[in-house]
């Protein structure tokens, strides 16, 4: 799908909003209005969250086609929101909006492209359930640590997003600190003063321009090195192929010019 954030969200609204749809029809699996939204106010609220989510994807993930949204993006977005201490009600609304987004994307693929496309944003409910279990301490600070972060990470299908989550877990980095790591951010290894073990150093830049070091296990650091190396190799191969293609086009162009001169 092409277009601005607001255009794309407007197209998805058309796939899930049905004014006046009856409650019994919305829960009837065999009815055409199944899982539809019938309230203008609710749809407006959901679309506002969609737009915020889409702008987040543009800024942090460079995703411009929102048909390419995956469960990993949903997980990262909800984690990002939890960083800012949302109320329980607001996080529930985000989860509900993302649930309707999943349905809208499926309907868009079916009604516009005439295909069945797989989307599964159920990770949103796992995160919401974990967040609901958080307890307040005396300082009124919400402990944002998940009870079972390894389970969340294991549910991620994309290796890149799984690696980013491991860096967050091991080093305590924010989402924006690990979204787009570059080669120059790898700073070697050193002994962690706390654990007295050797760790890999990743230089990060986070909210407000704050810079610092994130320490990760040697295994995770090696994974990150390999990922960046493969990414750079692919980029170089792509550049080389484009360069070769342009060279062939220039040769072909010169051959055509020569033939035209002969004909003239």
Wavefront OBJ file of the C-alpha trace (Angstrom):
o trace
v 0.000 0.000 0.000
v 1.261 3.457 -0.859
v 0.473 6.899 0.481
v 0.794 8.928 3.652
v 0.146 7.600 7.137
v -3.305 9.181 7.152
v -4.231 7.932 3.688
v -3.262 4.353 4.520
v -5.146 4.401 7.820
v -8.212 5.793 6.018
v -8.132 2.857 3.594
v -7.930 0.397 6.470
v -10.830 2.093 8.270
v -13.003 1.293 5.240
v -12.259 -2.397 5.776
v -13.520 -2.566 9.345
v -15.986 0.280 9.990
v -19.694 -0.340 9.434
v -22.007 2.294 10.849
v -25.005 0.839 12.622
v -23.791 -2.768 12.586
v -25.753 -4.745 15.172
v -24.022 -6.196 18.217
v -25.301 -9.710 17.511
v -23.990 -9.501 13.934
v -20.537 -8.382 15.099
v -20.125 -11.557 17.147
v -21.676 -13.863 14.551
v -18.805 -15.609 12.736
v -20.967 -16.264 9.676
v -22.191 -12.664 9.295
v -20.508 -10.132 6.983
v -20.303 -7.645 9.872
v -18.342 -10.050 12.089
v -15.675 -8.177 14.145
v -16.634 -4.835 12.572
v -16.556 -1.485 14.425
v -19.893 0.354 14.400
v -19.192 3.418 16.577
v -17.694 6.586 15.064
v -16.138 7.522 18.407
v -14.502 4.113 18.856
v -13.248 4.061 15.271
v -11.809 7.563 15.655
v -10.014 6.454 18.826
v -8.605 3.348 17.132
v -7.505 5.260 14.045
v -5.667 7.791 16.225
v -3.671 4.908 17.735
v -3.056 3.439 14.269
v -1.661 6.773 13.073
v 0.614 6.988 16.105
v 1.759 3.399 15.512
v 2.395 4.076 11.813
v 4.415 7.214 12.575
v 6.450 5.177 15.074
v 7.163 2.573 12.364
v 8.235 5.288 9.934
v 10.637 6.836 12.433
v 12.120 3.744 14.051
v 11.730 0.969 11.474
v 11.555 2.855 8.151
v 8.358 0.936 7.299
v 6.331 2.866 4.734
v 3.969 0.161 3.504
v 1.776 -0.760 6.446
v 0.708 -4.034 4.871
v 4.204 -5.164 5.916
v 3.491 -4.805 9.633
v 4.431 -7.898 11.640
v 4.011 -9.135 15.211
v 7.569 -7.962 15.935
v 6.541 -4.377 15.153
v 3.523 -4.695 17.449
v 5.699 -6.021 20.270
v 8.249 -3.220 19.840
v 5.540 -0.534 19.745
v 3.841 -1.743 22.921
v 7.200 -1.969 24.695
v 7.920 1.564 23.499
v 4.620 2.782 24.955
v 5.252 1.037 28.264
v 8.490 3.053 28.531
v 6.286 6.127 29.060
v 4.184 4.657 31.896
v 0.737 4.533 30.249
v -2.363 3.925 32.329
v -3.806 0.416 32.318
v -6.854 1.692 30.428
v -4.737 3.326 27.720
v -2.622 0.205 27.192
v -5.825 -1.842 26.935
v -7.090 0.588 24.290
v -3.816 0.258 22.352
v -4.117 -3.524 22.463
v -7.730 -3.391 21.264
v -6.829 -0.973 18.446
v -4.005 -3.237 17.272
v -6.377 -6.191 17.365
v -8.749 -4.343 15.028
v -5.785 -3.350 12.854
v -4.990 -7.040 12.370
v -8.554 -7.644 11.160
v -8.478 -4.560 8.906
v -5.234 -5.715 7.255
v -6.654 -9.192 6.643
v -9.825 -7.684 5.144
v -7.769 -5.327 2.972
v -5.763 -8.222 1.541
v -8.928 -10.232 0.941
v -11.111 -7.448 -0.493
v -8.514 -5.429 -2.424
v -5.860 -7.972 -3.437
v -8.222 -10.975 -3.462
v -5.786 -13.032 -1.374
v -5.676 -14.481 2.134
v -2.768 -12.863 3.984
v -1.530 -14.024 7.383
v -1.333 -11.544 10.255
v -1.025 -12.519 13.916
v -0.808 -9.728 16.498
v -1.670 -11.951 19.489
v 1.635 -10.923 21.108
v -0.213 -7.715 22.094
v -2.366 -9.691 24.539
v 0.672 -11.432 26.035
v 2.312 -8.061 26.664
v -0.913 -6.562 28.030
v -1.363 -9.465 30.449
v 2.233 -9.090 31.645
v 1.768 -5.336 32.104
v -1.437 -5.857 34.120
v 0.518 -8.004 36.581
v 2.985 -5.209 37.389
v 2.964 -4.129 41.036
v 3.428 -0.662 42.521
v 6.313 -0.058 44.926
v 6.449 2.603 47.616
v 7.788 5.267 45.238
v 4.768 4.735 42.943
v 7.168 3.530 40.277
v 5.880 0.784 37.999
v 8.293 -2.098 37.662
v 8.217 -2.572 33.888
v 10.165 -5.843 33.832
v 8.294 -8.768 32.316
v 7.835 -11.891 34.430
v 9.048 -14.043 31.551
v 10.923 -11.928 28.970
v 12.574 -15.021 27.451
v 9.110 -16.309 26.489
v 8.321 -13.047 24.707
v 11.631 -13.162 22.840
v 11.134 -16.790 21.826
v 7.761 -15.829 20.292
v 9.441 -13.386 17.903
v 9.770 -14.871 14.419
v 12.078 -12.333 12.772
v 15.752 -13.060 13.741
v 16.627 -9.352 13.556
v 13.878 -8.377 16.007
v 14.750 -11.309 18.262
v 18.360 -10.080 18.375
v 17.214 -6.521 19.171
v 15.057 -7.840 22.021
v 18.009 -9.810 23.439
v 20.124 -6.643 23.436
v 17.321 -4.840 25.290
v 17.050 -7.629 27.855
v 20.777 -8.067 28.482
v 21.842 -4.432 28.283
v 18.749 -2.592 29.483
v 18.577 -0.467 26.332
v 15.432 1.295 25.157
v 13.745 0.322 21.888
v 15.095 3.365 20.035
v 18.610 2.493 21.211
v 18.696 -0.831 19.367
v 16.455 -0.176 16.346
v 19.152 0.796 13.836
v 22.605 -0.242 15.097
v 25.499 0.648 12.753
v 29.007 -0.913 12.522
v 30.666 2.040 14.248
v 28.503 1.422 17.331
v 30.297 -1.858 18.056
v 33.053 -0.906 20.526
v 34.762 -4.225 21.270
v 34.772 -6.037 24.610
v 35.575 -5.378 28.239
v 35.155 -6.850 31.715
v 31.837 -5.899 33.314
v 32.626 -4.458 36.762
v 29.384 -5.825 38.206
v 29.372 -9.418 36.943
v 33.167 -9.673 36.531
v 32.609 -11.321 33.142
v 33.639 -10.308 29.640
v 30.935 -8.458 27.706
v 30.460 -6.925 24.277
v 30.109 -3.135 24.104
v 27.401 -1.458 22.010
v 27.324 2.347 21.890
v 23.740 3.655 21.804
v 21.961 6.973 21.357
v 18.533 7.161 22.953
v 15.717 9.549 23.830
v 16.841 13.166 24.163
v 20.193 12.417 22.501
v 21.456 10.520 25.553
v 24.491 8.388 24.663
v 26.037 5.505 26.527
v 27.317 1.942 26.538
v 25.180 -1.176 26.590
v 26.891 -4.401 27.682
v 25.693 -7.689 26.201
v 26.827 -11.306 26.338
v 29.624 -12.362 23.984
v 27.171 -14.677 22.204
v 24.749 -11.822 21.493
v 27.614 -9.525 20.489
v 28.833 -12.152 18.002
v 25.297 -12.470 16.577
v 25.195 -8.703 16.141
v 28.588 -8.662 14.401
v 27.455 -11.403 12.020
v 24.160 -9.659 11.276
v 25.849 -6.345 10.464
v 28.502 -8.114 8.350
v 25.843 -9.928 6.288
v 23.826 -6.728 5.907
v 26.870 -4.810 4.638
v 27.753 -7.621 2.223
v 24.225 -7.612 0.798
v 24.352 -3.840 0.409
v 27.711 -4.022 -1.406
v 26.439 -6.791 -3.705
v 23.335 -4.767 -4.481
v 25.446 -1.699 -5.258
v 27.777 -3.777 -7.461
v 24.832 -5.252 -9.373
v 23.299 -1.823 -9.938
v 26.667 -0.487 -11.094
v 27.073 -3.390 -13.541
v 23.510 -2.915 -14.787
v 24.105 0.795 -15.405
v 27.338 -0.027 -17.234
v 25.504 -2.449 -19.552
v 22.795 0.131 -20.177
v 25.425 2.699 -21.162
v 27.094 0.224 -23.548
v 23.722 -0.608 -25.095
v 22.918 3.085 -25.446
v 26.235 3.748 -27.228
v 25.629 0.801 -29.571
v 22.208 2.210 -30.482
v 23.714 5.647 -31.136
v 26.386 4.112 -33.381
v 23.769 2.203 -35.394
v 21.694 5.348 -35.783
v 24.745 7.223 -37.094
v 25.363 4.456 -39.647
v 21.734 4.590 -40.818
v 21.928 8.356 -41.181
l 1 2 3 4 5 6 7 8 9 10 11 12 13 14 15 16 17 18 19 20 21 22 23 24 25 26 27 28 29 30 31 32 33 34 35 36 37 38 39 40 41 42 43 44 45 46 47 48 49 50 51 52 53 54 55 56 57 58 59 60 61 62 63 64 65 66 67 68 69 70 71 72 73 74 75 76 77 78 79 80 81 82 83 84 85 86 87 88 89 90 91 92 93 94 95 96 97 98 99 100 101 102 103 104 105 106 107 108 109 110 111 112 113 114 115 116 117 118 119 120 121 122 123 124 125 126 127 128 129 130 131 132 133 134 135 136 137 138 139 140 141 142 143 144 145 146 147 148 149 150 151 152 153 154 155 156 157 158 159 160 161 162 163 164 165 166 167 168 169 170 171 172 173 174 175 176 177 178 179 180 181 182 183 184 185 186 187 188 189 190 191 192 193 194 195 196 197 198 199 200 201 202 203 204 205 206 207 208 209 210 211 212 213 214 215 216 217 218 219 220 221 222 223 224 225 226 227 228 229 230 231 232 233 234 235 236 237 238 239 240 241 242 243 244 245 246 247 248 249 250 251 252 253 254 255 256 257 258 259 260 261 262 263 264
